[in-house]
């Protein structure tokens, strides 16, 4: 019997790293974990539409550092860095509102994603954006799959939509796949993301798998 495992968690330590980097006393562990989950949810909701790939959190005794990876950094940074300053103040206010432990020094960094078509999170949002604009769902996923397959390093892509597609009364599932997706191979670099498209007649679920080739130990050492 096979078991479905999250592609990201399945490859932790071997190919992937944790999205939060910190060590804490047993007394502070719950507080830090709660802060990571709530602040990440807050930022994902606030920055929806700005093509966010991932939000990484690093902590030590005196510093907390947030690294936001996006394909369109100009939308967040704004003119003369006004957007970053405002976002930083919003995060600090949210931390105070949630009554979380606040570090002495807080840093916020915006990093550009060089190859957005090979990032499952950005691709999933592109599909959601197309559906929310009420475009035909088959055309949306077909165009995006072709665009992803043209990206550098991509060897396979799979997109699954489920819900009331096209406003139908009965929910169903639609799938489109190109190339190969070796989910059981540990060294296969597979990026995965779930997303929702918010439509007047209900949410449509989106799942995206992107296969970017195999990673061997020699490749990691050269990097």
N, C-alpha and C positions, 0 to 999 in steps of 0.2 A: 504494500500500500504506500502510495506516495504522500508526501506532506507538503503543503504550500508554505513557503518561507519567504519573508520579505527579502528581495534581492540585495538591499543595502546591508541589513543586519547579517545576512548569510555570509557576507564577505568582509565583515569587520576584522581588523587587525591584519588580515592577509593582504587585502587591496585597499580597504577603506580605513579612515581614522574616525574617531568620535567627533561629533559636532560641538561638544563642550569639553574644554580642557581645564581641569582644576582639581585640586585636592583640598579636602576640608575636614575639620574635626567632626566626629560623630554628632556633636550637638548642633553644628551648623549645616550638616548635609541636607536635611529636609528643607531648610530655608533656601539654600542655594538651588536645589532641584526645583522647588516650587517657583522660584524666581525665573529660572531658565525657561520653564514650560510656559508660564504666563506672559513673560515679556516677548518670547518668540511668537506666541499666538497673537499678541497685540500688534507686533510689527508686521506679521504676515497680513493681518486684516487692514492695517493702516496703509501699507505700501502696496496693496493689491493694484495692479495696473502698471507697476514700474519695473516689471520683468525681473523679479528677485529670484536668484538661483538658490542661495542658501544663506543662513544666518549662523555664524560661528561665535561662540562665547568663550573667552579665556579669563581666568581669574587667578590672582595670587593674593598674598596677604594685604597688599595696599592698592592694587590696581584691578579694575575690571575693563576688559577690552571686547568690544563688539565689532565683528568684521562682516559687512554686508556685501555679498557678491551679486552683481547685477550686470545685465548687458547694456543698460542705458543709465550710466552713472550721472549724466547731466540732469536727469529728471529729479534725482535726489539732492544733488549738490546745489543746484540753483545758481543764481548770479552771485559771484563773489563769495560762495560758500554759505549763503544765508540758509539754504535748505538743511545743511548738515547741522548748523548751530540750533535751528529750530527743532530738528528731530532729536538732537542730543538733550535739549531741555525737556521735550515731551517724554523721553524715556526716564529721565530723572524724576519728573513729576509722577509718572506711573509707578516707579519704585517706591516713592514716598506714600502714594495712595494705597498701595498694597501692603505697606508697612514691612518692607523687606530690608535686609541689612544693606547699607550703602557703603561702598568702599571710598577711600580718600581720593583716589584719582580715577576718573572715568574717561575712556577713550572710545571714539567711534571712527571706524575706517570704512571707506567705500572702495571696493575693488571691482574692476571691470572684467567681465567674462569675455574671453577672446573669441570663443567659438560657440555662440548661443544656440545654434541649430543642433548641436550635439549634447545639449543639456536637457534632461527630461523635464525638469521643473518649468523651464521657460517654454518648452514645446507644449506642455500640458496647458499652460496659461494661454498660449496662442490659439489652441483648439477651443478653450473656454471663451475667449474673446470673440472668435468667429461665430460660435453658437449664440452668444448673448447679443450679437448684431443681427440675429435671426436669418443667417445665411443657411443654405441647404447643408445639412450635416455631412452628406456623402462627399460633396464638393470640398468642404472644409478639410476633412481628414485626408482626402486624396491629395490635395495641394500641399498640405503640410508634410505628408509622408514623402512626397517627391522632393520637397525642399530639404528635408532631413537627410535623405539618402545622398544628396549632392554635397553635404557638408564633409569636411575633411575628417578622415578617421572613422566614419560611421560605416558599419558593416551590416546592420540590421535594425529594423524598427517595427514596433507593433503598437497600435492604438486601439483601445476598446472603449466604446461608448455604451452606456446602459441607462435606461430611463424612458420617459415618454418622448421618444425621438420624433421630431416633426409635429409635436402636439397630439400624437395618437392617444387614444383612450387606454390602450393596453401597453404596458412597458415592455421593452425588448432590448436585446443586445446586438450591437453592430461592431464588427471587427475588421481591421485592415492591417496586413502584415507584408513587409518586404525584407528580403535577406534572411539571416539566421539569428535566433535568440537562444543560445545555449544556457538555460537557466541553472542546470545542475553542475556546470563546470565552474570550479572555484576560481580559476585564473581568468575567467571571462569578465571583462570590465563592462558590467551592465548597470545602467542608470535607470532608476524607476521612480515614478511619481504618481500620486493620486490627486485629482483636482475636481472641483464641482463648477458647473456652469449654472448660474442662477437665472432661471427663465420664469415667465409669468405663470406657466402651468406646472411648475415644479423644478427641482434640481435634476440635472443630468450628470451622472458620474463619468469621470474620464480617468483612464489608466494609460500610462505611457511607459514602454520599455525601449531603451536605446542600447544597442550593442556596439561597443567601440573597440573591439578586438581583444586579443589575449595579452595579459601582462605577465612577463617572466621575471625572475629574480635579477637577471642581467640588466633588463630595462630599468628596474627600480634603482639599481646601483648607479647606472649612468646618469639617471635623473638627479 
